[in-house]
Amino acid sequence: MYTSTKLPRTSALFISALLGGVIFTSCASSEQTANKSAPQIAANGAVNQLSARENSLSQKVEAAPRSRPQLIKKAAMSLRVNSVDRTIDAVSQIINQQQGDLIGLKQQQPKNDNPRYTATIELRVPENRLEPTLEQLAKLGTLESRNITAEDVGDRLVDFQARLTNLQKTEANLQKIMDRAGSVRDVLSVAQELSNVRETIEQINAQLKSLQNQVAYSTITLNLEAAVSSTSPQPALGLQVQETWNNSTHSLSAFSVGLLKLGIWLIVYSPYLLILAAVIYGFNRWQRTHSSRLTQTPKSTN
């Protein structure tokens, strides 16, 4: 009776110990696997959250009011001036006074189809000096046309700034994850994601700076046209007489040379000309003789 009750208790204790060891081993292997893949999962999570953060930041930015619009201004002006060259020099002085830059110059000399002297100048001035510059340029001649256009890029600027800030945070998070990564595979995976994020940061930063530069500086296209068509002055009387004498003597010499050449040709072909003249003379004499005989024959018959 005592032996039969002791054996079942020993079997139960052995089974419980065996199950406990299996459960402990499974938990330990699960924890080790999770620790090994943690850097890679964290890197993927940081990158996957990038789009969601950008959308949320964009929504917050749209709701926030801006102090003033960010405008890209472009102006075009056409002037009729007395002297294109002097006007170009005056434009250079105005641009230096307004702290601007001359970024393009195209001059077109007078032609037969367009006898007027024209020029096109590309200018860039600070945005707050656009109106004063246009007023000074208009005084250089007669204003033919003037046009100013503006494009508001405030939303694009704010969007670029929000995306740039978000990407910089993601870059910092990926850098921390890379420092904690253990295996080579995890390090390479995080390094690839970090390289992609940095490349996107450089692209957005370049676009942001380009827009900011276009907002800070306005461009002006200035078209200049001479008021009087360019014609060559009439030469002096002495020059005209000399030119006429030269032309006449040249014509006389050319005519003399032509006659001399003709004489040479006649001398060379004179035998053929004599033969031709003899043939013509003989034919005419035969024709006259034959005609006289025809007229005499009826008279003798009567």
C-alpha positions in Angstrom: 0.0 0.0 0.0 2.8 2.4 0.8 4.8 1.5 -2.4 1.8 2.0 -4.7 1.2 5.6 -3.5 4.9 6.7 -3.8 5.4 5.8 -7.6 2.6 8.1 -9.0 4.0 11.1 -7.1 7.5 10.5 -8.5 6.2 10.3 -12.1 4.3 13.5 -11.7 7.3 15.4 -10.4 9.4 14.2 -13.3 6.9 15.2 -15.9 6.5 18.7 -14.4 10.3 19.2 -14.4 10.5 18.1 -18.0 7.7 20.5 -19.2 9.4 23.4 -17.3 12.7 22.9 -19.0 11.0 22.8 -22.5 9.2 26.1 -21.7 12.3 27.8 -20.5 14.3 26.7 -23.5 11.6 28.0 -25.9 11.5 31.4 -24.1 15.2 31.8 -24.2 15.5 31.0 -28.0 12.6 33.4 -28.7 14.3 36.2 -26.8 17.6 35.6 -28.5 16.0 35.7 -32.0 14.1 38.9 -31.1 17.4 40.6 -30.0 19.2 39.6 -33.2 16.5 41.0 -35.5 15.8 44.1 -33.4 18.0 46.6 -35.4 16.7 45.5 -38.7 13.0 45.7 -37.5 13.7 49.1 -36.0 15.3 50.4 -39.2 12.3 49.2 -41.3 9.9 50.8 -38.8 11.8 54.1 -38.9 11.6 54.2 -42.7 8.0 53.1 -42.9 7.0 55.9 -40.5 8.5 58.5 -42.7 5.6 58.9 -45.1 3.1 59.1 -42.2 5.2 61.8 -40.4 5.5 63.8 -43.7 1.7 63.7 -44.2 1.0 64.7 -40.6 3.6 67.6 -40.8 2.1 68.7 -44.1 -1.4 68.9 -42.6 -0.1 70.9 -39.7 1.8 73.3 -41.9 -1.3 73.9 -44.1 -3.3 74.9 -41.1 -0.6 77.3 -39.8 -0.9 80.8 -41.3 2.0 82.5 -43.0 3.1 86.0 -42.3 3.6 87.1 -45.9 3.5 85.4 -49.3 6.7 84.1 -50.8 6.7 85.4 -54.4 8.9 84.8 -57.4 8.7 88.0 -59.4 9.7 88.4 -63.1 9.5 91.6 -65.1 9.8 92.4 -68.8 10.3 95.9 -70.2 10.8 97.3 -73.8 12.4 100.7 -74.4 13.0 102.8 -77.5 16.3 104.7 -77.0 18.4 107.0 -79.0 21.7 105.0 -78.5 21.7 101.4 -77.6 25.4 101.4 -76.6 25.0 104.4 -74.2 21.9 102.9 -72.7 23.7 99.6 -72.0 26.3 101.6 -70.1 23.6 103.4 -68.1 21.9 100.1 -67.3 25.2 98.7 -65.9 25.5 101.7 -63.6 21.9 101.3 -62.4 22.4 97.6 -61.6 25.5 98.4 -59.6 23.6 101.0 -57.6 20.7 98.5 -56.9 23.2 95.7 -55.9 22.0 93.5 -58.7 23.7 91.5 -61.4 23.8 91.5 -65.2 23.3 87.8 -66.1 22.8 88.1 -69.9 23.4 90.4 -72.9 22.5 89.9 -76.5 23.1 92.5 -79.1 21.9 92.5 -82.7 23.6 94.7 -85.3 21.4 96.3 -88.0 20.6 94.2 -91.0 18.8 94.6 -94.3 15.6 93.1 -93.0 15.9 94.9 -89.6 17.8 98.2 -89.9 17.4 99.0 -86.3 20.0 98.3 -83.6 18.5 96.1 -80.8 19.7 94.5 -77.6 18.3 92.2 -74.9 19.6 92.4 -71.3 18.9 89.9 -68.5 19.1 91.4 -65.0 18.7 90.2 -61.4 18.0 92.5 -58.5 17.0 92.0 -54.9 13.2 91.5 -54.5 12.8 94.7 -52.5 14.6 96.8 -55.2 12.5 95.6 -58.1 10.2 98.6 -58.4 12.9 101.3 -57.9 15.0 99.6 -60.6 12.1 99.5 -63.1 11.5 103.2 -62.5 15.1 104.1 -63.2 15.2 101.9 -66.3 12.0 103.5 -67.7 13.7 106.9 -67.6 16.4 105.8 -70.1 14.0 106.0 -73.1 10.5 105.8 -74.3 8.6 103.0 -72.6 7.0 100.7 -75.1 5.7 97.9 -72.8 6.0 96.7 -69.2 4.9 93.5 -67.6 5.4 92.0 -64.1 4.4 88.4 -63.1 4.5 86.8 -59.6 4.2 83.2 -58.5 3.5 82.3 -54.8 5.7 79.4 -53.8 5.1 79.7 -50.0 3.4 76.3 -49.8 6.2 74.6 -51.6 8.8 76.2 -49.3 7.0 75.2 -46.2 6.5 71.7 -47.5 10.2 71.3 -48.4 11.1 72.6 -44.9 8.8 70.1 -43.2 10.1 67.2 -45.2 13.7 68.3 -44.6 13.1 68.4 -40.8 11.4 65.0 -40.8 14.2 63.4 -42.9 16.8 64.8 -40.6 15.1 63.2 -37.6 14.9 59.9 -39.4 18.6 60.2 -40.2 19.4 60.7 -36.5 17.2 57.7 -35.6 18.8 55.5 -38.2 22.3 56.5 -37.0 21.4 55.4 -33.5 20.0 52.1 -34.8 23.2 51.6 -36.7 25.3 52.1 -33.6 23.4 49.4 -31.8 23.3 46.9 -34.7 25.3 43.7 -34.1 25.4 41.5 -37.2 26.9 42.5 -40.5 23.6 42.0 -42.2 21.8 44.4 -40.0 24.6 47.0 -40.3 24.4 46.8 -44.2 20.6 47.1 -44.2 20.6 50.1 -41.9 23.5 51.7 -43.9 21.5 51.4 -47.1 18.5 53.0 -45.6 20.6 55.8 -44.2 22.2 56.4 -47.6 18.8 56.7 -49.2 17.6 59.2 -46.6 20.7 61.3 -46.9 20.4 61.4 -50.7 16.8 62.6 -50.4 17.9 65.2 -47.9 20.4 66.6 -50.4 17.9 66.8 -53.2 15.3 68.5 -51.1 17.9 70.9 -49.7 19.0 71.9 -53.2 15.3 72.5 -54.3 14.7 74.5 -51.1 17.7 76.8 -51.7 16.8 77.3 -55.3 13.3 78.5 -54.4 14.6 80.7 -51.7 17.1 82.3 -54.1 14.4 82.9 -56.7 12.2 84.6 -54.0 15.1 86.7 -52.8 16.1 87.9 -56.3 13.8 89.1 -59.1 14.7 88.9 -62.8 14.2 91.6 -65.4 14.3 91.2 -69.2 15.0 94.5 -70.8 14.6 94.9 -74.6 16.2 97.9 -76.2 15.6 99.2 -79.7 17.2 102.2 -81.4 14.8 105.0 -82.3 16.4 105.8 -85.6 17.4 103.2 -88.2 21.1 102.9 -88.7 22.1 104.1 -92.3 25.5 104.7 -93.7 26.4 108.4 -94.2 26.7 109.8 -97.7 30.4 109.9 -98.9 32.1 113.3 -99.6 32.1 114.8 -103.1 35.8 114.1 -103.7 35.3 110.5 -102.8 32.3 110.2 -105.2 34.3 111.8 -108.1 37.2 109.5 -107.4 34.9 106.5 -107.3 33.3 107.5 -110.6 36.7 108.0 -112.3 37.9 104.6 -111.1 34.7 102.9 -112.3 34.9 104.6 -115.8 38.6 103.8 -116.3 38.0 100.2 -115.2 35.1 100.0 -117.7 37.2 101.4 -120.5 40.1 99.0 -119.9 37.7 96.1 -119.8 36.1 97.2 -123.1 39.5 97.5 -124.7 40.6 94.1 -123.6 37.3 92.7 -124.9 37.9 94.2 -128.4 41.5 92.9 -128.4 40.3 89.4 -127.5 37.7 89.6 -130.3 40.4 90.6 -132.8 42.5 87.7 -131.8 39.5 85.3 -132.3 38.8 86.8 -135.8 42.5 86.4 -136.8 42.6 82.8 -135.7 39.4 81.9 -137.5 40.1 84.1 -140.6 40.7 81.1 -143.0 37.3 79.7 -142.2 35.8 83.1 -142.6 37.4 83.6 -146.0 36.1 80.2 -147.2 32.6 81.0 -145.9 32.8 84.4 -147.6 33.9 82.8 -150.9 31.1 80.3 -150.8 28.5 83.0 -150.1 30.0 85.2 -153.0 29.9 82.3 -155.4 26.4 81.3 -154.5 25.2 84.9 -155.0 26.9 85.2 -158.4 25.5 81.9 -159.6 22.1 83.0 -158.5 22.3 86.3 -160.4 23.6 84.5 -163.5 20.8 81.9 -163.4 18.2 84.6 -163.0 19.5 86.6 -166.0 19.4 83.5 -168.2 15.8 82.8 -167.2 14.8 86.3 -168.1 16.6 86.1 -171.6 15.1 82.8 -172.8 11.5 84.0 -173.5 12.7 86.9 -175.5 14.7 84.8 -178.0 11.7 82.5 -178.5 9.5 85.3 -179.8 
